[in-house]
């Protein structure tokens, strides 16, 4: 592998984010070819298809058959995809309470306030 290819290699999560971003910029459902072209053509068509298929399995995109190919539409944004990943990790653990407690105690004050607000519990209320 050349030095240039090693430097330009991106992780799966980054590629998924790029593909989702491209789909959100489309004026409607888009083909894999459109996504590939929109991203500058530096990804192989098969790579784009693989990423779209993974996103479909995660519920982040939908697809509809049009002729002999598919058109793809984002079903969630980047935040939705991150939330899905978090749920998947949580679902893989046997002690959900311990995982959630560890996560919450590791939050900074701003994130803790945000989470409390989202849950509808002002500081000090609902704590034992």
C-alpha positions in Angstrom: 0.0 0.0 0.0 1.4 3.4 -0.9 2.0 6.1 1.7 -0.7 8.3 0.1 -3.3 5.5 0.4 -2.4 4.9 4.0 -2.8 8.6 4.9 -6.1 9.0 3.1 -7.7 5.9 4.6 -10.8 6.8 6.6 -12.7 4.8 9.2 -16.1 3.3 8.7 -17.8 5.8 10.9 -16.3 8.7 9.0 -17.4 7.2 5.7 -20.9 6.7 7.0 -21.1 10.3 8.1 -19.9 11.5 4.7 -22.4 9.4 2.8 -25.2 10.5 5.2 -24.2 14.1 4.7 -24.3 13.8 1.0 -27.7 12.2 1.1 -29.0 15.1 3.2 -27.7 17.5 0.6 -29.6 15.8 -2.2 -32.8 17.4 -3.4 -34.6 14.0 -3.0 -33.8 10.3 -3.1 -30.3 9.8 -4.6 -28.6 6.9 -6.4 -25.3 5.5 -5.2 -23.7 6.9 -8.3 -24.9 10.4 -7.4 -23.5 9.9 -3.8 -20.2 8.8 -5.3 -20.0 11.8 -7.6 -21.1 14.2 -4.9 -18.3 13.0 -2.7 -15.8 13.8 -5.4 -15.5 10.3 -6.9 -12.6 9.2 -4.7 -14.6 6.3 -3.3 -15.2 3.2 -5.4 -18.9 2.6 -6.4 -18.8 -0.7 -4.5 -17.6 1.1 -1.4 -20.5 3.5 -1.6 -22.9 0.6 -2.0 -21.4 -1.2 1.0 -21.7 1.9 3.2 -25.3 2.5 2.1 -26.2 -1.1 2.8 -24.6 -0.9 6.3 -26.6 2.4 6.9 -29.7 0.6 5.7 -29.2 -2.2 8.3 -28.8 0.4 11.0 -32.0 2.1 10.0 -30.1 5.3 9.0 -31.3 5.3 5.4 -34.2 3.9 3.4 -34.1 2.6 -0.2 -36.6 2.2 -2.9 -36.2 0.3 -6.1 -36.2 2.4 -9.2 -35.8 0.4 -12.4 -32.8 -1.9 -11.9 -31.2 0.1 -9.1 -32.1 1.8 -5.9 -32.5 5.3 -4.7 -31.5 6.1 -1.1 -33.0 8.6 1.4 -31.6 9.5 4.9 -33.9 8.2 7.6 -31.9 9.9 10.4 -29.3 12.6 10.9 -25.8 12.2 12.3 -27.2 12.6 15.9 -29.7 9.8 15.2 -26.9 7.5 13.9 -24.8 8.2 17.0 -27.8 7.5 19.3 -28.3 4.2 17.4 -24.7 3.3 18.1 -25.0 4.1 21.8 -28.2 2.0 22.1 -26.5 -0.9 20.3 -23.6 -0.8 22.8 -26.0 -0.6 25.7 -28.1 -3.5 24.3 -24.9 -5.6 24.2 -24.3 -5.3 28.0 -25.9 -7.5 30.6 -26.0 -4.8 33.4 -27.7 -1.8 31.7 -28.0 0.0 35.1 -24.3 -0.2 35.7 -23.5 1.0 32.2 -25.9 3.9 32.3 -24.7 4.9 35.8 -21.1 4.8 34.7 -21.9 6.9 31.7 -23.9 9.5 33.6 -21.2 9.9 36.4 -18.6 10.4 33.6 -20.5 13.4 32.2 -19.3 16.9 32.6 -21.5 19.5 34.3 -22.8 21.0 31.1 -23.7 17.6 29.6 -25.3 16.5 33.0 -27.5 19.7 32.9 -28.4 19.0 29.3 -29.4 15.4 30.1 -31.4 16.4 33.2 -33.2 19.0 31.1 -34.0 16.4 28.4 -35.3 14.0 31.0 -37.4 16.7 32.6 -35.8 16.5 36.0 -34.3 19.7 37.4 -31.2 19.3 39.6 -32.0 17.7 42.9 -35.5 16.5 41.9 -36.0 12.8 41.6 -32.7 11.9 43.3 -32.5 9.5 46.2 
